[in-house]
Amino acid sequence: MTVKTLIITGLVVKEHDYSRTNLLLKQMLESTGMFSVKINEEFRGCTEETLQDYDLIIFNYDGKEWILDEHFTYWGETAENAIYHFVKSGKGAVFYHSSVAVGAETPLEYKRMLGCYVERNGRRNPQPDFLITNTDNNHPITKGLKKNWYAVNDDLLVGIDYAPEHKVEILATAFDSVDEYKNTGFPPKHFKVKIPEGDLNKMHGVNTHQPVAWTNLYGEGRTFSISVGHDIDTMRRETFLAMFVRGAEWAATGKVTIPKPDRTGENRLKPWPFYSK
């Protein structure tokens, strides 16, 4: 089976090189031999007919160009309803990196698809490198993968909230330590942060293990979200790569057949993304 995939993108904050990232995501998926990927940088005006031949959509989309912008732009009622119908009817969606962050203008149904999410006026833990723990190694997406692995030069988006009536299953977490916020320079000027009563210990979700990868059921369909992957440093990690492509397969089909990369023997000569023949 070829999983026909559409990446919905185009409006991404300037610190993310989204054009480069989209090509890397496309390369990762197509290297498995299972996916055929196209990229759409302007989804406004699209309809159910636009999506009818696809099995999976991937969001690499922020809704604004700069992190301090107050206004979020989505796709309009027709295009958004096409997305909801697509997933609810039994197909799949993947939310990549900052696409898991939402704001006041984010439609409730978008949040329901995500299952859980980070509010835009939430925060990023200052730590650029952090340990991720796969919390459910029996799930088809994570089974057989390393339990502990590192994100490098990445964003730990924290302060997770849950949508009403969600059906979320957490696959991986990272610890949001309050000690990381006590360094000089927090909060950064380019990012609004809620610090209740000026007390770092009262920040939403602090000093807890926060989700960085999860699944959700939405109607008859499935979604997979992974909030790390800011740049190539984490994307090149073998566990990230395997989790992303397997999460995409699971969202599209409800099962996982893609193995983790075999990097033994002569296979060590294979270039990233390791599945390439």
N, C-alpha and C positions, 0 to 999 in steps of 0.2 A: 504493500500500500504506500502510495505517495501522499504525504500530508501537505495539502495545499495551504500555504500560510501567507498572511498579509500583515506586515508591520505597519501600524498606524503611528505616525510621527509628525515632525515638522515644527511644532512650537515647543521648544525645549530651552531651559535656561542656558545662558551663554557659557557657563563654566563646563557644560557637557558638550563634547564634540559629537553631536548626535549623528551626523552623516557618517563619520568614521565608525562609531559604535554600531550603527545599523548594518554596515557592511561586515563587521566582525560577527554580529549575531547571525547574519545570513550565512557566513562562512561556517560557523560552528554547526548550525543546523544541517546545512546541505552536505557537510563532510560526513555525516552519518549515513548518507544514501537514502534517507527516509523522507526528507522535506524538500519542497520546492517553494522558494520564498520570493515574494514581491514586496516593494516598499511604496507606501502612499504617504506623501508629505502634506496633502490637503484633503482631509476626509469630509469637510463641510460639503453638503449637497449630495452626499452619497446615500444610497437607499438599500433596502433589503436585496434588491437585484444585484447590487455591487458585490455583496458578500455571498451570493447563493452558491458559487462554485468553490468556496473555501471551506476548510475544516478547522482552521485555527486563526485567531488574530492575536497579535502581540502589540502591547502598548509600550512605546518608548516616547512618552508625551508628558509634558509638564503643565501645559495650559498658559504659560507665560514665558517671557524671555529673560527676566531677571528676578532673582529670588525675593527682592523687596517690592516688586510690583504688586499692587493691591488687586488688580483685575485679572480674573482667570477666564480664558476663552476656551470653550468646548466646541462642539460641532453643530449644534442646533437640534431641534426636536426630532426632525425626520431621521437624520444620521444617527443620533443617539438611540432612538427607538429601534433602528435597524440592528445596532450592536446588541441591545438587550434581547431582541427576538432571536438573533443568531445564537447567543449562548444558551438562552432558556430552552431553545428547541433541541438541545443535545450536543451542541458543538463546544469548542473550548476557547479560552482566552488566557494569555500570560501577561502579567503586569511586571515590567522590568524596572528595577532601580527606583528612580524618583517618581515613577508613575503611581507608586503606592501612597504618595503624599496628596492630600486633598485640602480644599479650602471652603469658604462659605458658599461659593458659587458652584461647587461640585454637586452634580445631581445625586439625590439619595440613591437612585438605582445604580449609579456607578459605584457608590460605597457598598451597596448590597452585593454587587458582583465581586468586589475585592474581599468582602467578609471582614477583614480588619485592615487598618490603615493608619497613617500618621497625619495629623492635622498640619496644614502648611505653617501655622504659627507655632508649631511644636519646636523640636530642636534636633540638632545633630551632636552626638557625643564628640568631644574634641579629639579623642584618640583616633589617629589615622590607621593604625594597624591593630587588629583585635582578633581574639580567638572566637571561633564559631563552633558550636557543638550541635551535631545532628541529634535531635531528641527522640526521633522515631525511626530507628533503623530497620523496622519491619515494613515500613511503607514501600511500595514498589519504586518510588522515586529515589529513595535514599538507601535502600537495601544493598549491602555490600560495599558502600562507600565509607571513607574515613569518618570516624565519629567526631574527631576534632581536627579543625583546619583553620588557616588564617586568611582573613581579608587583609589586603595590603594597599595602603594609600587610598583608603575607601571612606565611605560615609556610613556611620552607624546611626540610622534614623530611629529615634526612640519616642516613647510616649504613645504607645499603640492604643487605639480605640477600636471597638467592635461594632459592626453594623447590627441593627435589629434582626433577630431570627437568623443569625449567621449559622453556617455549618462548617466552621473553620477547623482544620487540623494542623497544628503547628509541627513543622518538620525540623527547624533549626533555630537556635537562639544565640544571642551574645549578651554579656552582662554589662549593664549600664551603671558603672560605678560612679558614685558621687565624687570620689576623689579626683576623677579626671576633669571635673569642672572647677577645681580650686586653683588651677594654674592661672598665671597672669594672662590676660587677653580674652577671658570669657566674661560676658558673651561677646562674640565678634560683632563688628559694626555692620556687617552685611547681612545679618540674620537676626530676626526678632525672636526673643526667647521669653517664655513665661516663667518667672521665678516668684511663686506665691510668697508674699510677705518678705521678699528678699532672702528667703531661706532655701538654699540649694536642695536640702533634704526633703522639701515639700514638692519638688517638681514631679509632674505626673510620670509614674513608672520608674523613677530613679531607684537605684540599688536593687533592681530585679532583672531577671533574665528576660530580654525583650525579643520577640519574634523577628527573624530576618528572612525566613522562608516558610510558606504555608500554602495549603490548598483550601478551596471552598467549593461547595456545591451551590449552584444557582439555577433554579428551575431544573431542567433535565440535563443541564450542562455542567462543566467543571472549569474552575480557574486555578491557576498556579501563580504565586507571587514570590519574587525574590528581590529584596530591597538593596542588596549589595551588588557591586559591579560598576562602580563609578568610572573605572578606567581599565586599561589592559592589564594592570598589575594583578588585580583579582581575577579578571576574566581568563587569564592564562593558567590559573590554578586548576589542576586536574579535577578536583572535587567540584569546583564551581561549574566547570564545563559539563561534567557528567550530570550534575543536578539540573542544570538549565535545559539540556536537550531531553533528558528523561522527563522533566516536568512538563515540557512542551508536548511530548508524546502522550503523557498521561492526560493532559488537558484536552487534547484532540480526540483521544480514542478510549480513555478510561483504563488503559493498561500500559505496561512498560515492557518493551522487548529489547531496547538499546542497552548493551552492556556498558560497564565502565571501560575506559580505554585500557587496552592491554599494552603495557609499555615494557614488556620483558623481551629478552633476546634481541632479534633484529628489529622488532617493533620500536625499539628505542631510537631508531634512526628516523622514524616518522616525525615530520614537523608538526607543530601546533596547527590545527586543533586535534591532532593525534588519531582521529578516526580516518583521516585521509589515506587513500590507497596509493 
